Amino acid sequence: MKEFFARVVSGIAFVALLTFCILYGQHSFAILFALITGLCLWEFYTLIEKQPDVKINKFMASLGGVYLFVAAYFYFSGILPSAIFLPWLGIMMYLSIAELFKTNLKNMHSLAYTYFGQVYIGLAMVLLARMAFLSSTGESGTYNRVLLMSFFVFVWIADSSAYVFGSLFGKHKLFERISPNKTWEGFIAELVITVAAGIPAALWFPDIFSKGEWMGFAAVIVVFGLLGDLFESLIKRTIHVKDSGKLIPGHGGLLDRLDTVLMAIPAVSLYLLLI
């Protein structure tokens, strides 16, 4: 009961913080997600270092990811040109060259994991920054809090629906080898409920998407959010840990809270290019 209470309180606090920072304005959004990017990367690299003979320069690699997000924010907001990304290349070159001077026989493994973290987390955050400045006609340089907030609301609806209906009615395992608690009943419920939530979204914000586009937006979030959850579970099972960290009481680490987001963002970005 104590753990459930901690989970509810920390979950509400996390949602409230994200909601406030997104709705307050673009600068609060940027500050929060720069912090989230750094913490997620640090958590990911700490997780990876649990493997034998893998050693990552966590500070520089995490700093690189934070810089990548900040550069994307300034670029997509129209404040700075694309040259803002060049220092990130310098950081990655430094991390690559530094491996030449290590005696660890698995230094290429360490470098591969370093780069993977930049793609898995860093690229997702770059695309989130792009989404923050999208309009119905493409990149606009104007902060779009409605689209950004809608993305996270759909994520939360999906997660909550899957948890509630999976707990109450779940009998058929979805992917037991990787995530024993996931069920088909939970997935079907989150898909139906989240896609249905696209209908009122279309009524409230018809200038962003049509009803069909809103429902497609929701469906992409559900499907790829689930894959993101499974992918992070695969990472944890490979390393033999239950949680990615202990930052959020009742939830584990920040990656445990954002695993669906990291896979859903690239998928949604592709969807927005196609519609």
N, C-alpha and C positions, 0 to 999 in steps of 0.2 A: 504493500500500500504506500509506503514511504517513497519507494522508487517511482511508482506511478504518479504520485503527487509532484515529485521533483521533475518528472518528464513533462507534465502538464504545465507547470509554472515556467520552466525554462523554455518550453516550446512557445508559449504565449509571449514571453519576453522577447524571444528571437524574432517572432513574426511582427511584434510591435516595433522593434528597432528597425527592421527592414522597411516596414510600411512608412514609418516616420521619415527615414532618410530618403526614400524614393520620392515621396510626395512633397517633402519640404523644398527640394530643389536639386539641381544638377551637381552642385558642389558637395552637398552632404551625401549624395549618391556616390560620387567619385571617392570621397574620403572613406566611406564605409567599405566599398568593394575593393579599394586598394588594400585595406587592412585584411579583408576576407581573403583576397588573393594570396597575400603573404602568409597568413596563418594556414591556409589550405596547402600551400606548397611546402611549408615547414613540416606540417603533419605528414604529408605524403612522403617526403624524403626521409623523415624519421622512421616511418613505417618500412620503407625500402631498405634502410640500413640495418634492419633486424636480420637480413640475410647475411650469410657468411662472406667475409672479404669484400663487402660493398661499402665504400666510404664516399660520401658526397659532400661537397662544399655547400652545406645547407644555407649558409648566410648569403653567399653570392648568388646561388641559384634562386633562392627565394626573392632576393632583391631584384634579380633580373626579371622575374615574373611580375613583380609589383611595378617595375618600370614599364614593362610591356603594356600593362593595363592603363597606367597613367598616360603613356604616349598615345594609346588608342583613344582615350578620353579627349585629349587635347586635339587630336587629329579629326575625329568624327564630329566634334563640336565646332570645328572650323577655326579654332584658335591658332593652331600651328600647322605647318606643312608636313608632308610625309617624312622629311628628313629627321623628324623627332624620333623615329624608330632606330636610327643608326647607332646610338649608344647601346641599345640592347644587343645588337650584333657584336659590339665590342665586348660586352660582358660574356656572351656565349663563346667568343673566340678565346677569351682569357680562360674560361673553364675548360675548354678543349686543350689549349696549350699546356695548362697546368698538369694535365694527365701524363704528359711526357716525362715529368720529373717525379712521378710516383713509382714506387717499387712494387706496389700491389699487382699481383698477376691478373686480377679481375678489374683492372682500371677501365677497360673498355665497357664492361658491364655497368660500372658506376657512371660513365659518361652517357651511355645509352639511356639509363634511368633518369639522368639529369635532363636530357633533351625530351624524354617522354613526358616528364612533369610539366615542361613548358608547353607541350602540345595539349596534354590532357586537361590541365588547369588554366595555363596562361592563354592559350588560344580561345578557350571557352569564354574567358573574361574579356578578351578583345572583342569577340562577337557580341557579348552582352553590352559593351560600350557602344558598339555600332547600333544595336537595337534601340538603345536609349535615345538615339538621334535620327530615327527613321520616321518618315511620314508616309502617307499613302502613295506618294510619287517617288519614294526612294530616300536617300540620305539628304537631310535638310539642314543640319546644324542647329536645329531647334529641339530642345529637350522634350521628349515625348513620355511624360510620366504615366499616361494612361496605358500605353502599350506595354511599358515596363511592368507596371503594377498588375496588369491583366495576366502577364506571363506568370508571375509569382502566385497570384490568386488561383489560377488554374492548377499550378503545381501543388498548392496546399489542398485544394479540393480533391485532387487525385490521390494524394498521400493519405488524407483523412478517410476518404471513401474506401480505399483498399484496406486500411488498417481495421476500420469498424466492421465492414462486411466480411473481410477475411477472418477476423476473430470470431464473429458470430456464426457464419455459415460455411467457412472454408473447410472443404473435405478433400478436394482433388489438388494434389501438389502440382505446381506450375513448373518448377525447376529445382527439384529436391536436392540434386547433387551440389548445387551452389548456394541456394537459399531455401532451406527447408520450410520456412514460415510463409513463403509466397504460395498463394492458391489461385486457381482459375476463377473461383467465385469472387475473390477480392479484385482480381484484374478486370473481370467483366463489369463488376459494379463501378469501379473507378472510371472505366471507359464510358459507360452509359451516362453516369452522373456528370462527369466533366464535360463530355460532348454536349449534353443537354444544357449545361451552364453557358454554352456558346449562344444560346437563343436569347436570354436576357441581355447578354453582352452586346448582341447585334441591335437590340432595341435601344440600349443606352448610348452606344457609340457607333451609330451607322456610318459615320464619316470615316471610320478607320477600316473596317472590313464589312463585307456583306454577311448575311446569316450563315451561308455555306462556308465562307472563308473563316469565320469565327469558329465554327464547329470543326473544321479541318485543323485550325490552329490548336484547338484543345486536344484533338485526337493525336496529333504529332507529339504533343507534350506528354500524353499518357504513355504511348508506345515507347518512345525513346527515353522517357523518364524511367520506365521499368527496366529497360536495357542498361541504363546508367546505374541503377541500383544493383542489378545483377553483376555488372562489371566490377563495381567496387567490392562486392561480396567475393568475387573471384580473386581479387587482389588480396583481400584479408585471409581467405582460405589458403592461398598459396603461401602466405607468410605465417599462417597459423595464429592469427589473433582474432579476437571477437569484435573489438572496436578499433577505429582508426586513431582514437585519442580519448581524452577525458575532459575536454573543454566545456561541453554542454551536459550538465547533469541529466541523467535519464536517457540521453540520446547518444552518448559517446563523444566522438570527435566532430569537428566541423565538416569533415568529408562525409561522415555518416549522415549529416543533416542536408548536405548539398549534392549527394551523389546523383540524384535524379536530375538536378539542374545542369550538371556538367555535360551530360549527354544530350539533354533536351535542347540546350542553347544552340549547338551547331546544327541540329536537325531543324529547329524552328527557323534559323537563319537561312537555311537552304529552302525551306518552304516559302519564306517571304520573298525569296528571289524568283520563285516559280509562279507565284500567283499574280 
